[in-house]
Amino acid sequence: AAAKPAFELLVERYPDAPNVHYAYGVYLLEEDSDRALAEFQQELKTSPNHVPSILQIAFEHLKRSEWEAAKTWAERVVELEPRDFAARRALGQALLEIGNTAGSIEHLETGTRLAPDSPSMRFMLARAYQRAGREADANRERAEFLRLERLVRTKKHGPQALGGLREPASPKP
């Protein structure tokens, strides 16, 4: 509860300081995404090439199914940071949703090379391959997604995790 007034005070005191509007935007994303977008835009006024803000904007547009807007922002991030796998994922997903499957696959394959252990990259690439009719490739990527997802869940929840769900405790005799 104390975070919001603290962020508001920070933004008021340091409106032109780097990362202030970005940090506040990240805080706001879950409760007020429209205001978060405004904060990311404000960050871009002082730091026009602030990659994290641009990427957050792209992902918010993806979340809202605003594919063309997401594509525009993701293209900007890829131009600024061609080795950013999250930017490649955002652009790949936007392209897939607007029907540019070949372009999508190109960016998602690049993103997968940059982050081979990313479950989300594998998942999106499997979707793109599926849409392109490349069943064997889609199946391979789905299998890799499942393997990586299990590793992540096991790391997070321990060896007792099964698909991210804890196994029920055995009844006591």
CYANA upper distance limits for C-alpha pairs under 8 A (distance plus 0.5 A):
  1 ALA  CA      5 PRO  CA      8.49
  2 ALA  CA      6 ALA  CA      6.83
  3 ALA  CA      7 PHE  CA      6.58
  4 LYS  CA      8 GLU  CA      6.65
  5 PRO  CA      9 LEU  CA      6.57
  6 ALA  CA     10 LEU  CA      6.64
  7 PHE  CA     11 VAL  CA      6.61
  7 PHE  CA     24 TYR  CA      6.49
  8 GLU  CA     12 GLU  CA      6.60
  8 GLU  CA     24 TYR  CA      8.45
  9 LEU  CA     13 ARG  CA      6.55
 10 LEU  CA     14 TYR  CA      6.33
 10 LEU  CA     15 PRO  CA      8.17
 10 LEU  CA     20 VAL  CA      7.71
 11 VAL  CA     15 PRO  CA      5.44
 11 VAL  CA     20 VAL  CA      6.74
 11 VAL  CA     21 HIS  CA      7.12
 11 VAL  CA     24 TYR  CA      8.34
 14 TYR  CA     20 VAL  CA      7.74
 15 PRO  CA     20 VAL  CA      7.63
 15 PRO  CA     21 HIS  CA      7.97
 16 ASP  CA     20 VAL  CA      8.25
 16 ASP  CA     46 THR  CA      6.72
 17 ALA  CA     46 THR  CA      8.42
 18 PRO  CA     43 GLU  CA      7.87
 18 PRO  CA     46 THR  CA      7.79
 18 PRO  CA     47 SER  CA      7.59
 19 ASN  CA     23 ALA  CA      6.43
 19 ASN  CA     43 GLU  CA      7.31
 20 VAL  CA     24 TYR  CA      6.84
 20 VAL  CA     43 GLU  CA      7.92
 21 HIS  CA     25 GLY  CA      6.48
 21 HIS  CA     39 GLU  CA      5.57
 21 HIS  CA     40 PHE  CA      6.70
 21 HIS  CA     42 GLN  CA      6.87
 21 HIS  CA     43 GLU  CA      5.63
 22 TYR  CA     26 VAL  CA      6.74
 22 TYR  CA     39 GLU  CA      6.78
 22 TYR  CA     40 PHE  CA      5.85
 22 TYR  CA     43 GLU  CA      6.35
 22 TYR  CA     52 PRO  CA      8.29
 22 TYR  CA     53 SER  CA      6.58
 23 ALA  CA     27 TYR  CA      6.84
 24 TYR  CA     28 LEU  CA      6.72
 24 TYR  CA     36 ALA  CA      7.81
 24 TYR  CA     39 GLU  CA      7.35
 25 GLY  CA     29 LEU  CA      6.60
 25 GLY  CA     35 ARG  CA      7.74
 25 GLY  CA     36 ALA  CA      4.57
 25 GLY  CA     37 LEU  CA      7.24
 25 GLY  CA     38 ALA  CA      8.20
 25 GLY  CA     39 GLU  CA      5.56
 25 GLY  CA     40 PHE  CA      6.40
 26 VAL  CA     36 ALA  CA      7.16
 27 TYR  CA     36 ALA  CA      8.26
 28 LEU  CA     32 ASP  CA      5.87
 28 LEU  CA     33 SER  CA      6.81
 28 LEU  CA     35 ARG  CA      7.40
 28 LEU  CA     36 ALA  CA      5.67
 29 LEU  CA     33 SER  CA      5.06
 29 LEU  CA     35 ARG  CA      8.36
 29 LEU  CA     36 ALA  CA      5.80
 29 LEU  CA     37 LEU  CA      8.47
 32 ASP  CA     36 ALA  CA      6.77
 33 SER  CA     37 LEU  CA      6.62
 33 SER  CA     60 GLU  CA      8.25
 34 ASP  CA     38 ALA  CA      6.95
 35 ARG  CA     39 GLU  CA      6.80
 36 ALA  CA     40 PHE  CA      6.79
 37 LEU  CA     41 GLN  CA      6.67
 37 LEU  CA     57 ILE  CA      6.81
 37 LEU  CA     60 GLU  CA      8.45
 38 ALA  CA     42 GLN  CA      6.62
 39 GLU  CA     43 GLU  CA      6.72
 40 PHE  CA     44 LEU  CA      6.92
 40 PHE  CA     53 SER  CA      5.63
 40 PHE  CA     54 ILE  CA      7.84
 40 PHE  CA     56 GLN  CA      8.16
 40 PHE  CA     57 ILE  CA      7.58
 41 GLN  CA     45 LYS  CA      7.15
 41 GLN  CA     53 SER  CA      8.04
 42 GLN  CA     46 THR  CA      7.68
 43 GLU  CA     47 SER  CA      6.46
 43 GLU  CA     48 PRO  CA      8.06
 43 GLU  CA     50 HIS  CA      7.85
 43 GLU  CA     53 SER  CA      7.59
 44 LEU  CA     48 PRO  CA      4.80
 44 LEU  CA     49 ASN  CA      7.22
 44 LEU  CA     50 HIS  CA      6.68
 44 LEU  CA     53 SER  CA      7.72
 44 LEU  CA     54 ILE  CA      8.44
 49 ASN  CA     54 ILE  CA      8.23
 49 ASN  CA     80 LEU  CA      7.94
 50 HIS  CA     54 ILE  CA      6.92
 51 VAL  CA     55 LEU  CA      6.51
 51 VAL  CA     77 VAL  CA      6.63
 51 VAL  CA     80 LEU  CA      7.90
 51 VAL  CA     81 GLU  CA      8.19
 52 PRO  CA     56 GLN  CA      6.62
 53 SER  CA     57 ILE  CA      6.73
 54 ILE  CA     58 ALA  CA      6.77
 54 ILE  CA     73 TRP  CA      6.69
 54 ILE  CA     74 ALA  CA      7.99
 54 ILE  CA     76 ARG  CA      8.14
 54 ILE  CA     77 VAL  CA      6.97
 55 LEU  CA     59 PHE  CA      6.71
 55 LEU  CA     73 TRP  CA      7.57
 55 LEU  CA     74 ALA  CA      7.06
 55 LEU  CA     77 VAL  CA      6.96
 55 LEU  CA     86 ALA  CA      8.38
 55 LEU  CA     87 ALA  CA      7.08
 55 LEU  CA     90 ALA  CA      8.45
 56 GLN  CA     60 GLU  CA      6.58
 57 ILE  CA     61 HIS  CA      6.79
 57 ILE  CA     70 ALA  CA      7.95
 57 ILE  CA     73 TRP  CA      7.36
 58 ALA  CA     62 LEU  CA      6.84
 58 ALA  CA     69 ALA  CA      7.76
 58 ALA  CA     70 ALA  CA      4.95
 58 ALA  CA     71 LYS  CA      7.66
 58 ALA  CA     72 THR  CA      8.30
 58 ALA  CA     73 TRP  CA      5.57
 58 ALA  CA     74 ALA  CA      6.01
 58 ALA  CA     90 ALA  CA      7.26
 59 PHE  CA     63 LYS  CA      6.63
 59 PHE  CA     70 ALA  CA      7.26
 59 PHE  CA     90 ALA  CA      6.96
 60 GLU  CA     64 ARG  CA      6.80
 60 GLU  CA     70 ALA  CA      8.22
 61 HIS  CA     65 SER  CA      6.67
 61 HIS  CA     66 GLU  CA      5.48
 61 HIS  CA     67 TRP  CA      7.24
 61 HIS  CA     69 ALA  CA      6.80
 61 HIS  CA     70 ALA  CA      5.45
 62 LEU  CA     66 GLU  CA      6.28
 62 LEU  CA     67 TRP  CA      6.54
 62 LEU  CA     70 ALA  CA      6.13
 62 LEU  CA     90 ALA  CA      8.08
 62 LEU  CA     93 GLN  CA      8.41
 62 LEU  CA     94 ALA  CA      7.41
 66 GLU  CA     70 ALA  CA      6.66
 67 TRP  CA     71 LYS  CA      6.54
 67 TRP  CA     94 ALA  CA      5.69
 67 TRP  CA     95 LEU  CA      8.20
 67 TRP  CA     97 GLU  CA      6.99
 67 TRP  CA     98 ILE  CA      6.96
 68 GLU  CA     72 THR  CA      6.80
 68 GLU  CA     94 ALA  CA      7.59
 68 GLU  CA     98 ILE  CA      7.88
 69 ALA  CA     73 TRP  CA      6.92
 70 ALA  CA     74 ALA  CA      6.43
 70 ALA  CA     90 ALA  CA      7.90
 70 ALA  CA     91 LEU  CA      7.90
 70 ALA  CA     94 ALA  CA      6.58
 71 LYS  CA     75 GLU  CA      6.42
 71 LYS  CA     90 ALA  CA      8.07
 71 LYS  CA     91 LEU  CA      6.12
 71 LYS  CA     94 ALA  CA      5.71
 71 LYS  CA     95 LEU  CA      7.19
 72 THR  CA     76 ARG  CA      6.97
 73 TRP  CA     77 VAL  CA      7.00
 74 ALA  CA     78 VAL  CA      6.68
 74 ALA  CA     87 ALA  CA      6.34
 74 ALA  CA     88 ARG  CA      8.06
 74 ALA  CA     90 ALA  CA      6.31
 74 ALA  CA     91 LEU  CA      5.46
 75 GLU  CA     79 GLU  CA      6.60
 75 GLU  CA     87 ALA  CA      8.39
 75 GLU  CA     91 LEU  CA      6.79
 76 ARG  CA     80 LEU  CA      6.80
 77 VAL  CA     81 GLU  CA      6.26
 77 VAL  CA     82 PRO  CA      7.99
 77 VAL  CA     87 ALA  CA      6.39
 78 VAL  CA     82 PRO  CA      5.09
 78 VAL  CA     83 ARG  CA      8.09
 78 VAL  CA     84 ASP  CA      7.58
 78 VAL  CA     87 ALA  CA      6.11
 78 VAL  CA     88 ARG  CA      6.99
 78 VAL  CA     91 LEU  CA      8.31
 81 GLU  CA     87 ALA  CA      8.20
 82 PRO  CA     87 ALA  CA      8.24
 82 PRO  CA     88 ARG  CA      8.21
 83 ARG  CA    111 GLY  CA      8.36
 83 ARG  CA    114 LEU  CA      7.33
 84 ASP  CA     88 ARG  CA      7.06
 84 ASP  CA    111 GLY  CA      7.99
 84 ASP  CA    114 LEU  CA      8.04
 85 PHE  CA     89 ARG  CA      6.65
 85 PHE  CA    110 THR  CA      8.10
 85 PHE  CA    111 GLY  CA      4.93
 85 PHE  CA    112 THR  CA      7.76
 85 PHE  CA    114 LEU  CA      6.27
 85 PHE  CA    115 ALA  CA      6.73
 86 ALA  CA     90 ALA  CA      6.67
 86 ALA  CA    111 GLY  CA      7.72
 87 ALA  CA     91 LEU  CA      6.66
 88 ARG  CA     92 GLY  CA      6.32
 88 ARG  CA    107 HIS  CA      5.73
 88 ARG  CA    108 LEU  CA      6.53
 88 ARG  CA    110 THR  CA      7.55
 88 ARG  CA    111 GLY  CA      5.72
 89 ARG  CA     93 GLN  CA      6.53
 89 ARG  CA    107 HIS  CA      7.48
 89 ARG  CA    108 LEU  CA      6.25
 89 ARG  CA    111 GLY  CA      6.72
 89 ARG  CA    121 MET  CA      6.79
 89 ARG  CA    124 MET  CA      8.03
 90 ALA  CA     94 ALA  CA      6.68
 91 LEU  CA     95 LEU  CA      6.55
 91 LEU  CA    104 SER  CA      7.63
 91 LEU  CA    107 HIS  CA      7.38
 92 GLY  CA     96 LEU  CA      6.60
 92 GLY  CA    103 GLY  CA      7.59
 92 GLY  CA    104 SER  CA      4.59
 92 GLY  CA    105 ILE  CA      7.16
 92 GLY  CA    106 GLU  CA      8.13
 92 GLY  CA    107 HIS  CA      5.69
 92 GLY  CA    108 LEU  CA      5.83
 92 GLY  CA    124 MET  CA      8.35
 93 GLN  CA     97 GLU  CA      6.70
 93 GLN  CA    104 SER  CA      7.02
 93 GLN  CA    124 MET  CA      7.30
 94 ALA  CA     98 ILE  CA      6.86
 94 ALA  CA    104 SER  CA      8.14
 95 LEU  CA     99 GLY  CA      6.74
 95 LEU  CA    100 ASN  CA      5.52
 95 LEU  CA    101 THR  CA      7.11
 95 LEU  CA    103 GLY  CA      6.95
 95 LEU  CA    104 SER  CA      5.57
 96 LEU  CA    100 ASN  CA      5.91
 96 LEU  CA    101 THR  CA      5.56
 96 LEU  CA    103 GLY  CA      8.24
 96 LEU  CA    104 SER  CA      5.71
 96 LEU  CA    128 ALA  CA      7.01
100 ASN  CA    104 SER  CA      6.61
101 THR  CA    105 ILE  CA      6.62
101 THR  CA    128 ALA  CA      6.72
101 THR  CA    131 ARG  CA      7.56
101 THR  CA    132 ALA  CA      7.00
102 ALA  CA    106 GLU  CA      6.82
102 ALA  CA    132 ALA  CA      8.21
103 GLY  CA    107 HIS  CA      6.96
104 SER  CA    108 LEU  CA      6.55
104 SER  CA    128 ALA  CA      7.25
105 ILE  CA    109 GLU  CA      6.31
105 ILE  CA    125 LEU  CA      7.05
105 ILE  CA    128 ALA  CA      6.48
105 ILE  CA    129 TYR  CA      7.64
106 GLU  CA    110 THR  CA      6.82
107 HIS  CA    111 GLY  CA      6.59
108 LEU  CA    112 THR  CA      6.52
108 LEU  CA    121 MET  CA      7.15
108 LEU  CA    124 MET  CA      7.69
108 LEU  CA    125 LEU  CA      6.17
109 GLU  CA    113 ARG  CA      6.76
109 GLU  CA    125 LEU  CA      7.45
110 THR  CA    114 LEU  CA      6.80
111 GLY  CA    115 ALA  CA      6.56
111 GLY  CA    116 PRO  CA      8.40
111 GLY  CA    121 MET  CA      7.25
112 THR  CA    116 PRO  CA      5.37
112 THR  CA    117 ASP  CA      8.36
112 THR  CA    118 SER  CA      7.79
112 THR  CA    121 MET  CA      6.28
112 THR  CA    122 ARG  CA      7.34
115 ALA  CA    121 MET  CA      8.16
116 PRO  CA    121 MET  CA      8.38
117 ASP  CA    148 LEU  CA      7.10
118 SER  CA    122 ARG  CA      7.07
118 SER  CA    145 PHE  CA      8.49
118 SER  CA    148 LEU  CA      7.76
119 PRO  CA    123 PHE  CA      6.64
119 PRO  CA    144 GLU  CA      8.25
119 PRO  CA    145 PHE  CA      5.44
119 PRO  CA    146 LEU  CA      8.14
119 PRO  CA    148 LEU  CA      6.09
119 PRO  CA    149 GLU  CA      6.32
120 SER  CA    124 MET  CA      6.69
120 SER  CA    145 PHE  CA      7.91
121 MET  CA    125 LEU  CA      6.58
122 ARG  CA    126 ALA  CA      6.56
122 ARG  CA    141 GLU  CA      5.97
122 ARG  CA    142 ARG  CA      7.31
122 ARG  CA    144 GLU  CA      7.26
122 ARG  CA    145 PHE  CA      5.68
123 PHE  CA    127 ARG  CA      6.91
123 PHE  CA    141 GLU  CA      7.35
123 PHE  CA    142 ARG  CA      6.76
123 PHE  CA    145 PHE  CA      6.23
124 MET  CA    128 ALA  CA      6.78
125 LEU  CA    129 TYR  CA      6.62
125 LEU  CA    138 ALA  CA      7.87
125 LEU  CA    141 GLU  CA      7.28
126 ALA  CA    130 GLN  CA      6.54
126 ALA  CA    137 ASP  CA      7.63
126 ALA  CA    138 ALA  CA      4.80
126 ALA  CA    139 ASN  CA      7.52
126 ALA  CA    140 ARG  CA      8.28
126 ALA  CA    141 GLU  CA      5.57
126 ALA  CA    142 ARG  CA      6.20
127 ARG  CA    131 ARG  CA      6.71
127 ARG  CA    138 ALA  CA      7.35
128 ALA  CA    132 ALA  CA      6.74
128 ALA  CA    138 ALA  CA      8.22
129 TYR  CA    133 GLY  CA      6.72
129 TYR  CA    134 ARG  CA      5.53
129 TYR  CA    135 GLU  CA      7.33
129 TYR  CA    137 ASP  CA      6.73
129 TYR  CA    138 ALA  CA      5.49
130 GLN  CA    134 ARG  CA      6.17
130 GLN  CA    135 GLU  CA      6.34
130 GLN  CA    137 ASP  CA      8.46
130 GLN  CA    138 ALA  CA      5.86
134 ARG  CA    138 ALA  CA      6.60
135 GLU  CA    139 ASN  CA      6.51
136 ALA  CA    140 ARG  CA      6.69
137 ASP  CA    141 GLU  CA      6.71
138 ALA  CA    142 ARG  CA      6.59
139 ASN  CA    143 ALA  CA      6.63
140 ARG  CA    144 GLU  CA      6.75
141 GLU  CA    145 PHE  CA      6.48
142 ARG  CA    146 LEU  CA      6.70
143 ALA  CA    147 ARG  CA      6.72
144 GLU  CA    148 LEU  CA      6.58
145 PHE  CA    149 GLU  CA      6.42
146 LEU  CA    150 ARG  CA      6.60
147 ARG  CA    151 LEU  CA      6.89
148 LEU  CA    152 VAL  CA      6.75
149 GLU  CA    153 ARG  CA      6.68
149 GLU  CA    163 GLY  CA      8.43
150 ARG  CA    154 THR  CA      6.45
150 ARG  CA    162 LEU  CA      8.14
150 ARG  CA    163 GLY  CA      6.48
150 ARG  CA    164 GLY  CA      7.67
151 LEU  CA    155 LYS  CA      6.53
152 VAL  CA    156 LYS  CA      6.62
153 ARG  CA    157 HIS  CA      6.29
153 ARG  CA    158 GLY  CA      7.98
153 ARG  CA    161 ALA  CA      7.16
153 ARG  CA    162 LEU  CA      8.38
153 ARG  CA    163 GLY  CA      7.36
153 ARG  CA    164 GLY  CA      5.54
154 THR  CA    158 GLY  CA      5.20
154 THR  CA    159 PRO  CA      5.90
154 THR  CA    160 GLN  CA      7.95
154 THR  CA    161 ALA  CA      6.06
154 THR  CA    162 LEU  CA      8.13
154 THR  CA    164 GLY  CA      7.73
155 LYS  CA    159 PRO  CA      8.12
157 HIS  CA    161 ALA  CA      6.12
157 HIS  CA    164 GLY  CA      7.73
157 HIS  CA    166 ARG  CA      8.20
160 GLN  CA    166 ARG  CA      6.63
160 GLN  CA    167 GLU  CA      6.98
161 ALA  CA    165 LEU  CA      6.00
161 ALA  CA    166 ARG  CA      5.18
161 ALA  CA    167 GLU  CA      7.02
162 LEU  CA    166 ARG  CA      6.42
162 LEU  CA    167 GLU  CA      6.98
